[in-house]
Amino acid sequence: MDEKYAGYIKKLPDTHLFRGLSEKQCAAIFDEVHMRVFRPAAGASIVRQGEIQNVFYYVYSGIVRGEKFHIEGGIHLVENYESNDFIGLDTVGSTTRIAPWTLIAGEEAPVLLEISADDLLSCSFRDDILMNIIQMLANENIKKAYKVNIVSKQSIRDRVLTFLLIRAEKTGKEEFHIRMTQEQLAQFLCVNRSSLSHELSEMRREGLIDFKGDYFKLL
């Protein structure tokens, strides 16, 4: 193993995909699967909607946005992927492997590990990894259920509050950074940007929340 990759490998045993495996075992997988360190520039497309995707990614640092482009020209921010997230595991596990949305490097340019699905599923630790993948896909389904819960709310206020409460539950704090611009939050919530801005200002005036940039606090 090349020592320049030691920092990346050290984090792998703490991830969901490699849970239960030692650092030494993760180093063996790293070499066997030929993982690649990938540093896309901020704003660069990593995978385009509709492309065949045979690799998935581990976010070592930075932000990756999953964006759905609609035929009428609109954009829906599906998900923000952050450090320790895996991206595209469900896509490479599907029969078609067609990317359902575009992956774009965020303003905080990410450092990614690119992993071949076929190589990983034929490696020496395949059985351990498959069990972890099953749990990860179950967790992804729960995340999607949270998203459905958010966008099913009729009012913008209810969508905002549901999103912030889920974020607070995830972080264990009542103040946090959402790591999205207001435009991206509007896309994520499937609402108009100006309407969202107005509603956020009203909620702050009524003492429900405070915010500045991507920082929010539940009051």
C-alpha positions in Angstrom: 0.0 0.0 0.0 1.3 3.5 -0.9 1.7 5.5 2.3 0.1 8.6 0.7 -3.3 6.7 0.9 -2.9 5.8 4.6 -5.1 8.7 5.7 -8.0 7.6 3.5 -7.7 4.0 4.5 -7.7 4.9 8.2 -11.2 6.3 7.9 -12.7 3.3 6.1 -13.3 1.0 9.2 -15.5 3.7 10.7 -17.8 3.8 7.6 -21.0 1.9 7.2 -19.7 0.0 4.1 -16.6 -1.4 5.9 -18.1 -1.8 9.4 -16.6 -4.8 11.2 -13.4 -4.8 9.1 -10.0 -3.8 10.5 -7.7 -1.1 9.0 -5.4 -3.9 7.8 -8.4 -5.6 6.0 -9.5 -2.2 4.5 -5.9 -1.7 3.2 -6.1 -5.1 1.5 -9.5 -4.2 -0.1 -8.1 -0.8 -1.2 -5.3 -2.5 -3.1 -7.5 -5.3 -4.4 -10.3 -3.1 -5.7 -7.9 -0.4 -7.0 -9.8 2.5 -5.4 -9.0 5.9 -6.9 -8.7 9.2 -5.2 -10.7 11.7 -7.2 -10.7 15.5 -6.7 -13.2 17.2 -9.0 -13.2 21.0 -9.2 -15.9 23.0 -7.5 -19.0 23.0 -9.7 -17.8 20.1 -11.9 -20.2 17.4 -13.0 -19.1 14.0 -11.6 -21.9 11.9 -13.1 -24.6 13.1 -15.4 -28.3 12.2 -15.2 -29.0 9.3 -17.6 -25.4 8.0 -17.8 -24.4 4.4 -17.1 -22.7 4.4 -13.7 -20.4 1.5 -12.8 -18.6 3.2 -9.9 -19.8 4.8 -6.7 -18.1 7.3 -4.4 -17.1 7.7 -0.8 -17.0 11.4 0.3 -13.8 11.8 2.2 -14.3 15.6 2.5 -16.3 18.4 1.0 -19.8 18.5 -0.5 -21.5 16.8 -3.5 -25.0 17.8 -4.7 -27.4 15.4 -6.3 -29.5 17.4 -8.7 -32.5 16.3 -10.8 -32.9 18.3 -14.0 -36.4 18.4 -15.4 -37.4 18.7 -19.0 -39.1 22.1 -18.5 -35.8 23.5 -17.2 -36.3 23.3 -13.4 -33.8 21.9 -11.0 -34.6 19.8 -7.9 -31.9 19.4 -5.3 -32.4 15.7 -4.3 -29.6 15.5 -1.7 -26.5 17.1 -0.3 -23.8 14.4 0.3 -21.2 15.2 3.0 -18.1 13.7 4.6 -18.5 9.9 5.2 -21.4 9.5 2.8 -21.4 7.0 0.0 -23.0 8.1 -3.3 -24.5 5.9 -6.0 -24.5 2.6 -4.1 -28.2 2.1 -5.0 -27.5 3.0 -8.7 -24.7 0.5 -9.2 -26.8 -2.2 -7.5 -29.7 -1.7 -9.9 -30.2 -3.7 -13.1 -29.7 -0.7 -15.4 -27.1 1.3 -13.5 -28.6 4.5 -15.1 -27.8 7.5 -12.9 -31.2 9.0 -11.8 -29.7 12.5 -11.2 -26.6 14.5 -11.8 -23.8 14.6 -9.2 -22.1 18.0 -8.9 -19.1 19.0 -6.8 -20.1 21.6 -4.3 -18.6 25.0 -3.7 -16.4 23.2 -1.0 -14.7 21.0 -3.6 -14.8 17.4 -2.5 -12.2 14.7 -2.2 -13.7 11.4 -3.2 -12.7 7.7 -3.3 -14.0 6.2 -6.6 -14.9 2.5 -6.1 -15.7 0.0 -8.8 -18.9 -1.9 -7.9 -17.9 -5.0 -9.8 -14.4 -5.2 -8.3 -15.7 -4.6 -4.8 -18.3 -7.4 -5.1 -15.8 -9.9 -6.2 -13.1 -9.1 -3.6 -12.0 -11.4 -0.8 -14.3 -9.6 1.8 -17.4 -9.8 -0.4 -19.7 -11.5 2.1 -19.0 -9.0 4.9 -19.5 -6.0 2.6 -22.7 -7.4 1.2 -24.2 -7.5 4.7 -23.2 -3.9 5.2 -24.7 -2.9 1.9 -28.1 -4.4 2.8 -28.1 -2.2 6.0 -27.0 0.9 4.1 -29.7 0.5 1.4 -32.3 0.2 4.2 -31.0 3.4 5.8 -31.2 5.1 2.3 -34.9 4.1 2.1 -35.5 5.7 5.5 -33.8 8.9 4.3 -36.1 8.9 1.3 -39.1 8.4 3.5 -38.0 11.6 5.4 -37.8 13.5 2.1 -41.3 12.3 1.2 -42.5 13.4 4.6 -41.0 16.9 4.0 -42.3 17.5 0.5 -45.8 16.1 1.3 -46.5 19.0 3.6 -48.8 21.6 2.0 -47.3 24.8 3.3 -43.8 26.2 2.9 -43.7 26.7 6.7 -44.5 23.1 7.4 -41.8 21.9 4.9 -39.2 24.2 6.5 -40.1 23.1 10.0 -40.1 19.4 9.2 -36.8 19.7 7.4 -35.2 21.6 10.4 -36.6 19.2 13.0 -35.2 16.2 11.1 -31.9 18.0 10.9 -32.0 18.8 14.6 -32.7 15.2 15.4 -29.8 14.0 13.2 -27.3 16.4 14.7 -28.6 16.3 18.2 -28.6 20.1 18.4 -31.0 22.9 17.9 -28.5 25.0 16.0 -26.6 23.8 13.0 -25.4 24.5 9.5 -27.5 23.0 6.7 -24.7 23.4 4.1 -27.0 24.7 1.4 -27.6 28.1 0.0 -31.2 29.5 0.2 -31.6 28.7 -3.5 -30.5 25.1 -2.9 -32.8 24.8 0.1 -35.7 26.0 -2.1 -34.9 23.4 -4.7 -34.6 20.7 -2.0 -38.0 21.7 -0.5 -39.6 22.0 -4.0 -40.7 25.6 -3.4 -40.2 29.0 -5.0 -37.1 30.8 -3.8 -38.7 34.2 -3.2 -41.6 32.6 -1.3 -39.2 30.6 0.8 -37.2 33.8 1.6 -40.4 35.6 2.7 -41.5 32.6 4.9 -38.2 32.4 6.6 -38.3 36.1 7.4 -41.8 35.7 8.8 -40.7 32.7 10.9 -37.8 34.7 12.3 -40.0 37.7 13.1 -42.4 35.4 14.9 -39.6 34.0 17.0 -39.7 30.4 15.6 -36.2 30.4 14.1 -33.1 32.4 13.6 -30.8 32.0 10.6 -27.8 33.6 8.8 -26.5 32.1 5.6 -26.7 28.4 6.0 -26.8 28.6 9.9 -30.2 27.9 11.5 -31.4 27.8 15.1 -34.7 26.5 16.4 -36.1 28.8 19.1 
